[in-house]
Amino acid sequence: DGAHAEFLTLPVANLLPVPKEVPDEHAVFAEPLAAACGILERTSITSDTKVAVIGDGKLGLLCAQVVATTGATVTLIGKHQSKLHIAEQLGIEIAVVDEANKRAHEFDVVVEASGSPAGFNLALDKLRPRGVLVLKSTFRGATRMDTARIVVDEISVVGSRCGRFAPALELLKSNKIDVQNLISEEFPLTDGVSAMARAAESGVMKVLLRP
C-alpha cells in the first residue's frame, strides 16, 4: 500500500528534479528536511533568537540544523548521548534532559520534535513568557496539557507539519545540512524485511534500501 506499492501514479507537477550534486542517499532526506524548513515559514527566527529543539531523533537533528542556518542560538535537548554528539560536532549546543530541567524560561522559541507527550510540558518549562512553542510532533491519542500555563504566560502555540521540498533540496545541494551522519545502515532491496526490523530497533536513525 502507499509508497510500498510497486508502481505509483502521481501528477507530473508534483515532481521536483534532484540536483546532480545531491546523492541519492542524501536526497531521501528531502521530506523530513522540508518539514524542518517549514518552521521558518511559521515563525520568525533571527540571529537574536534563543531557540531550543526538544528531541534528538532524525527530525530533531534536522530542525536544529535548519534553525541554526538563521544564526540563532540553538540548543538541542535530548536523552541519547550518541545522537546529541552528532549535533555537537556541527557546533550546536546540546543538553541532556536532566541538565535542561535546570534551565527554566530561557528560550524565545521551543520546537517540540520528541514525539513524546512529555516533550510538550518540557517545552513549556523552557519557554520565556510570551514565547513561541512550535509543535512538530504528532502524538498518538489524546495529550494532557496544562492550558493554564499557556494562558498565564501568553504562549503562542504554532503547529508546523510539512514544508516545501525546493528549499530542502537547495540546502542539501549547498551542503548546509549534514545528513550523512543520520544514516545508520543501508540494505539491498532484497533484504527489505531485515531493513524494516533494523529500523525498528532502539537508537537506529535512518535505514536505507537500495534497489
HELIX and SHEET records of a PDB file:
HELIX    1   1 GLY A    2  HIS A    4  5                                   3    
HELIX    2   2 VAL A   12  ASN A   14  5                                   3    
HELIX    3   3 ASP A   24  ALA A   27  1                                   4    
HELIX    4   4 ALA A   30  ARG A   42  1                                  13    
HELIX    5   5 LYS A   58  ALA A   68  1                                  11    
HELIX    6   6 GLN A   81  GLN A   89  1                                   9    
HELIX    7   7 VAL A   97  ALA A  100  1                                   4    
HELIX    8   8 PRO A  117  LYS A  126  1                                  10    
HELIX    9   9 THR A  147  VAL A  152  1                                   6    
HELIX   10  10 PHE A  165  LYS A  173  1                                   9    
HELIX   11  11 GLN A  180  LEU A  182  5                                   3    
HELIX   12  12 LEU A  189  ASP A  191  5                                   3    
HELIX   13  13 GLY A  192  ALA A  199  1                                   8    
SHEET    1   A 6 GLU A  93  VAL A  96  0                                        
SHEET    2   A 6 THR A  73  GLY A  78  1                                        
SHEET    3   A 6 LYS A  50  ILE A  54  1                                        
SHEET    4   A 6 PHE A 107  GLU A 112  1                                        
SHEET    5   A 6 LEU A 127  LEU A 135  1                                        
SHEET    6   A 6 SER A 156  GLY A 159  1                                        
SHEET    1   B 2 ILE A 183  PRO A 188  0                                        
SHEET    2   B 2 LYS A 206  ARG A 210  1                                        
END                                                                             
